[in-house]
Every structure is written in structure tokens, then in C-alpha cells.
Amino acid sequence: MDISNGSSDKRLGGKDRLESARADRSVYKGQGVVMGKLTAQERVFEITRLLYENHVNGLSNKELARRVGTSEVNICRDLAVFERYKWIARSESGRWRLSTQFGGISGQIIKSYQKAKLALVQEEAEYLSAIQ
């Protein structure tokens, strides 16, 4: 589904759809500034992207608001949700960064893949022993 006009385009994968939506909303990649109003849901993804792209130095509310193209009030509301889920933390300098708990999500995904891979290897061994 093409987010910008509601038309269905099954050829686009998740990342491609997001890139398409960004292009339709005229994201100026050189500055990381979004030119066009995003929905609250889109802001969550945009904030996440900006925080992982700026993880070392972090970002302030003001910088996030400018880059997302929304008010600091909206950013404060959005970050309160991130904070409630422990997905962000303040650095020593007071700037926002993704938290270690957020980073742990990738570790859980890797563990799931490892379990699935092990199960497939075991099943493959059973099949191979049955045909010999």
C-alpha cells in the first residue's frame, strides 16, 4: 500500500514503502529535515530513525522538532511515550539517545533466528536419517 495516496503497490517492501512515503513527503535528506506534516505514527518512526542515526551525540528536543518538522510540544509528548516504554534515555549531556533496552530488541531477534535455525537443522537431520 502506497502511504501517500492509498494505492496498493505490492512490489514495495517495508523499507521501500517507507522511503516512498518519505519521498512523497519531500524529506530533505541533506539536512534530515522533513518538509510536510507527519502523522503521530509517522513521527514515532522518524524520531527513531533520527535517534539511531545520531546515537553517539544524541539530539535535543529542539533539534528533533526541527528535523521532524513539528513543534517541541509534540516532540515532548512523543518522547514521553518512548520514555514510558524505556526506549530512550538521556545522555550525560542531557541529549536523547536510544536506550540499551531498545538495543536489546535486536538481540532478542537474533536469539529467535538462532532457535529457528537450530530447529531446522535438527529437522533436516531427522529427514536425512530417515532416507538412508
C-alpha positions, 0 to 999 in steps of 0.5 A, a space after each residue: 500500500 502506497 502511504 501517500 495516496 492509498 494505492 496498493 503497490 505490492 512490489 514495495 517492501 517495508 523499507 521501500 514503502 517507507 522511503 516512498 512515503 518519505 519521498 512523497 513527503 519531500 524529506 530533505 535528506 541533506 539536512 534530515 529535515 522533513 518538509 510536510 506534516 507527519 502523522 503521530 505514527 509517522 513521527 514515532 518512526 522518524 524520531 527513531 530513525 533520527 535517534 539511531 542515526 545520531 546515537 553517539 551525540 544524541 539530539 535535543 528536543 529542539 533539534 528533533 522538532 526541527 528535523 521532524 518538522 513539528 513543534 517541541 510540544 509534540 516532540 515532548 509528548 512523543 518522547 514521553 511515550 518512548 520514555 514510558 516504554 524505556 526506549 530512550 534515555 538521556 545522555 550525560 549531556 542531557 541529549 536523547 539517545 536510544 536506550 540499551 533496552 531498545 538495543 536489546 530488541 535486536 538481540 532478542 531477534 537474533 536469539 529467535 533466528 538462532 532457535 529457528 535455525 537450530 530447529 531446522 537443522 535438527 529437522 533436516 537431520 531427522 529427514 536425512 536419517 530417515 532416507 538412508 
